[in-house]
Amino acid sequence: MNIENTSKSLLTEFTPQITHWSLKEKLWFSFWSIVFLVGMYALYVQITEGHEVTGMRDNVVWGLYIANFIFFIGISYAGAIISGLLHLFKVEWRKPIIRIAELITVIATIIGPLYILLCVGRLDRLHHLFIYPRLQSPITWDVLAIITYLIGSIIFLYLALIRDFSILSHAGLGVSKFKNRLYKFLSLGYTNTPDQRKKLNLSTDILALLIIPTAIVVHSVLSWIFGMTLRPGWHSTIFGPYFVLAAIYSGTGVLIVALWMFRKLYKLEKYIVEKHFMYLGYLLIVLSAGYGYFTFSEYLTDWYSSEKWSSELIDKLFNLQEFGWWFLFANVAGILLPIIVIGIPKLRSINSIASVSAILVLAMWVKRYLIVVPTLETTLLPMQDTRMEYVHYSATWVEWALTFAGIAMFFMMFKLASKFVPIVPVWETSEYLDKESMKTK
């Protein structure tokens, strides 16, 4: 395979990222490994002692685990929707950032469903979900949708990697023989002939076209698990689009934070430039306005209806002694702050966009928590002579340890992926840089 000059220069620059671990990388990876191992110990404690080591009880049967599940599935939209749309519309500036978006999709979709397993009391009967599925249940459709989504996301990522696998197998980077043979095997004999290029482009276009509606279906079905109940705060006809928009919003925030981190870590200022942050920042403003509208509509209709059950929930969310501060943070930091910071030119910069994105990601996690816990604490039937831990949910160290273990797993998988392939696509970025250089001549 003939490797162009631009691709050769990129490989020369990216080779140390694949073949060497800096001291800072080793320290961070060791730190996240320790966090992950603490989570594995917490998992052992939960399995041996049962769910009594968590804060989940008869009334609040869900807690951090479900909030984490919704959150990780949501941020996976960064690759599915954003990269899919940018690919279909042939947006050139997407090329240096597309791989990070696709990796977020696959990694988050792997981690998210693991939190569902932590809520299951009888894992030995998990296979019954496939042998005896109850088609009337949205949970069954959610499982099928997530599996389909994960398979499609992996194939979409793999198709985008084939060209780079071919380049890496012919580049002679000094990697191990095993890794070089693996590159050659995964490239499927791709040599960039016109016929191969046409078929690969067509396959990628078809996958991009399919992954977008699949992603929408996944989060819509997930929202129906809540929306098809009669509980206050859940029983809503707008929960489907509300969840989808929130997922795209939080996924965009995670993508911006990931771009900023890899830009700093690997010195990618030449490839991940200000334009990427500005365009994604403008997208955040639009998504923030739409998400704010859905949030206002959701709580306004519940408040205006004055139903006793719904009013109790609204009172808890507005009460600063209960969930009021959480609710205020989720809506101010998650909706207003991005609009103010990114919307005002003097405040808008790469660092400010990344900072506000990190804050809104945290706010969106808090929002997921507020969707789950306050509703479950608001029971329809009055409770008498009940212990306080059955009325109010309080997460234990086991749940927090497993929560941070999932975050650690996210960073570790990202780091390992960046040691296998360049985090910036070599093939697509070289094409992008060649076109940009032609424009300046």
N, C-alpha and C positions, 0 to 999 in steps of 0.2 A: 504494500500500500504506500502511495506517495504522500508524504507528510509535508504540508505547505510550510513556508518560512514562519508565518505567524503562529501556527500550531507548535512548531519547534521551539519558538521563543517562550510561548506559554508553558510548554512542558518543562523547559529549563527552569522557569520560575516556580512552577508548582511541584516539581519533583521532591524538594525537601519536605513539603507538607505531607507527602505520602510515605516517604522512607525514613524520616527522622522524628523523634519525639523530643521537644524542648523540655527544659526543667520545669517551666511553668505548666506545660501540658501534663507532665507526669504528676505534678502536685495536685492539679485540679482533678485529674482522673482518679487519683488516689482518694481525694476527698469525697467525690461522688460515689466511689466504690464502698467507702466506709458507711456512707448514708444508706446505700442500697443494702449492705449486709445487716445494718441495724433493722431495716424494714423486713428482711428475711427472718430475723429472730422474732420480730413482732408477729409475723405470719405463723411461725412455729408455735408461739404462745397462743394465738387465736385458734389454731387447729387442735392443739392438745387440750385447751381449757374451754373451748367453745366461745360463742358470741357474747357471753356474759362479760368478757374482758373489754368489750366495746361499749359505747354509750347507747347502742340501739336496743330498744325495748318494745313492748307490745304496741304502744301507740306510735312512737317515732321509730318505725321499722327501717327507715333509710336515714343516712346521714352523710358523712364526708365521702363515702365510697361512691354513692350515686352522683353527688356533686362533681367529683373527680371524673366519673365516667362521662357525664354530659360535657364537661369542660374539654377533655382530651378529644372526644369525637368532634366537638365544635372547632377546635383549632386545626384539625385535619383539613378543614375547608380551605386553608391557605393554598394548598397545592391543587386540590380538586377543582375549585371554582376559578381561582385567580389564574393559575397556570394554564388551565384548560381554555379559558376565554382568551387569554393573551396569545396562546398558541393558535387558536382558530382564527383570530383576527390578524395574525402575523405581525404582532407588535415587536419591533426590532429590539427595543431597549430591555425586553424581558430576558434576553438570552443569558446575561451574566448571573441573573438571580433565580433562574427557573429551577435549578437543581435543589437549591435550599428549600424552595416551596414544595417541591415534590417529595423531598425527604421528610419534611414536616408532616405531610399527609400520611405517608406509610408508617412512620414511627408512632405518631399519635394514635392512629387507628389500631396499631398493635397493642399499645398500652391501655387505651381506654376500656375495652371490654374486660380486661383483667380485673378491674374493680367490681364488675358485676359478679365475678366468681367469688370475690371476698364477701358478698352478701348472701351467697347460697349456703344453706346449712347442710345440704346433702349433696356434695359434689359427686358421690358415687352414683347418683341417679341423673347426672347431667345429660347423659346420652338419651334419656327418655324424651328430652325436648325434641330430638330428631326422629325417634322411633314412634312416639305418640304425640305429635304436635297438635295443639288445639288452635285450629285455623281462625277461630273467632277472636283469639287474643292478639293484641298488637305486639306483645312481647315476642311471639313466634315470628311475626313479620319483621320485627326489628332485628332478630338474630339473622334471618335470611338476608336482609338488606345489608347489614354490616359485613357479613361474610362476602357477599357479592362486591361490595364497595372496596374491601381490602384486596381481594384478588384483582379487581380492575385497576386499583392504584398501584399495585406491585408491577403489573404488566406495563402500565403507562410509564412508570419509572424505568423499567428495564429497557423498553424501546428507546427511551431518551438516552440510555447509557451505552447502547450498542456501538455507536460511532466512536465514543471515547474508549471503549474496551478495545476496539480495533487499533486505534492510535497507540494506546498504551502497550499493546502486545508487540508492536513494531518499533517502538521508540528506543528500546534498550536503556531503560532507566536505571539499571543496576539493582532492580528488585530481586527477590528470591525467585528461583526457578519455578517453584510451586505457584507463586502469584502470577508469574508471566504465563505459565501454562493455563492458569485459570482465566486470565484476560483473553487468551486466544480461544479458549473453549466458549466463553460467554459472548464473544464477538460473532459467533455463528458463521465464520468465514466471510465477514463483511469486508469488502475492499473498495467500496465507494464507486462501483460501476453505475452507469445511468439506470439500469434496471433495478439494482439493489436500492439505489437512492429513491427511486419512484415508489417502490413497494414499501419501504420503511416510512416514507413520508405519509403515504396513504394509510398505513396501519396506525401511525401516531395520530393522524387526523380523526380516524374513526374512534379510537380510544378516548381522545379528548372530547369528542361529541357525545360519547356514552357516559363518561365519568361525571359530567356536570349534572344531568338529570338523576343519576344514581345517588350523587351526594345530596341532592335536594330531597329525594325520597327517604334516605337514611334519617336525616334529622326531622323530617315531617313525621315519619313513623315513630321516632323517639318521642316527639312531642305528644303524640296521641296516647302514649302510655299514661301521661298525666291528664291530657285534655278529655279523655273518654271516661274519667271518673267524675263524681259529683262533688268532689271536695272544693272548698273555696280557694281561689287563686290558681286552680288547675283547670276547672271546667270552663273552657273558653274556646270559642270558634277561631280566634286569631292565634292560637298557640303554635300552629304549624308554621306560618310565615314569620312569626315572632322568633321561634327557635332558629329557623334558617338564617334570618338576617343577623341574629346575635352570633351565630356560628361564623358567618363570613366576617363579621366585625372583629371578633376576638382572634380569628385566624389571621387576619391582616395585621393586627397588632403584634402577634407572635412572629410573623414573617419580618416585620420591621426590626424587632429586637434581635432576631437571628441574623439579619443582614448586618446590623451594627456590630454585633459580637464577632462575627467571622471577618468583617472588614478590619477590625482592630487586631484580632488575633493573628491573621495571616497577611496583614499589610496589603489589602486588596483595594486600596483607595483608587487605583487606576481603572478598576473594573466595576466596583460597586460605588457609584458616584452620587453626587448630590441629587441628580435628576431622579434616581430611583426612589429616594426618600421623599422627595417633593411630590411625585406622582402618587405614591402610595399614601402620603399624607393627605392629599386632596381626596383620595378615595375614602379615607377615614372620616373626613368631614361629612361626606354624603351619607355614609353608613351610620355615622353617629346621629345625624338628623333623622334618618329613617327609624333607627332603633329608639330614639327618644320619642318619636311619634307613637310607636307601638306601645312603649312603656306607659306613656301618658294615657293612651286609650284604655289600656288594660286596667290600670288602677282607678281611673276616673269612673268607668262603668261599674266597677265593684263598689266604689264609694257611693256613687249616686243611687245605686239600687237599694241601699239601706237594708239589705237582708241581714238578719241577725248574725248568721254564721260568717258571712263575708265581712260584716262590720267588725267582728271580733278580730279577724285576720288583719284588716287595715289598721285597727287600733294598735296591734302588736308591732306592725311595721313602722308606724309613725311614733310610737312610744320610745323615747330615748332611754328608758329604763330596760327595754327589752331589745328590739332589733333596730331601733331608730337610727343609731350611729352607723350601723352596717348599711342600712337602706340609704342614708344620706351619702355615704361614701360611694356606694355602687352607682348612684345616679349622678352625683356631681363629678366624681373622678372618671366615671365611665361614659358620660354623655357630654357634659358641659366643658370639661377641661380640654379635651381634644379640639373642640370647635374654637375655643378661645385661643389656645396656643398656636395651632396650625393656621387658624383663620387670620391672625394678625401678623403681617409681614415682618415686623421688627422682632417678634418672638420666634419666628419660624427659622429653624436651622436643623442640621442633621442630628445634633445632640438633643435638641429640644423635642424633635419628633420621636426619636428613640425613647427618650425619658417618659414622655406622655403616653407612648405606646405601652411601655412596661407597666405604668400605673393603671391604664385601662384594662390590661390583661388581668391584673390582680382584682380590679373592680368587677370584671366579668366573672371571675371565679366566685367572688362574694355574691354576685347576683344568682349564680347557680345554687349556692347554699341557701339563699333566701327563698328560692323557688321551692326547695325540698322541705326544709326543717319547719319554718313557721306554720305551714299548712298542716303538717302532721301533728304539731302541737295544738292545733285548733280542732278539737274533737266535736262531733255533732252531739253526742250524748254526754250529759254532765258526769264528771268523775268525782267520786267521793271516797274517802279513806284510801287514797292511792299515794304511794311513796313518790317523793318529789322527782326522783330519777326516771319515773315512768311518765311523768307529765312533761318535764323539760329535758331536752336533749343536751348532753355535754360530751363532746368527743374525748376519748381517752388517748393515752400516749401511743397505744397500739395503732389506732386509726391515723394519728398524726405521723407516726413512723412510716406507715405504709403509704401515706400521701406523699411524703418527701422521697420515699423510695421510688415512686413512679416518676417524680421530677428528675431524680438522679438517673434513672434508667433512660429517660429522654435524652439527657445530655451525654450519657455514655454511648448510646447508640449513634448519636450524631457524630461524636468524636471518632468512633470506630469506622463509620461510613466515610468520614473525611480522610482516614488513613488508607482507604481502599481505592477511592477515586477522588480526583480533584473536586473541591466543593464548588468551583466555577467550571461549567462545561467547556472543555477545550475546543471541541469542534464548533459549537455554535458561537462561542465568544470570538473565535478567530474570524469567523464569517462577519460577525457584527463589527469587529475592529477594522476589518478590511473595507467594509462599506462606509464606516465613519471616516476613515482616512481618504477614501475617494471623494467624499463630500467636501473635505477641506482643501482639496487640490483645485 
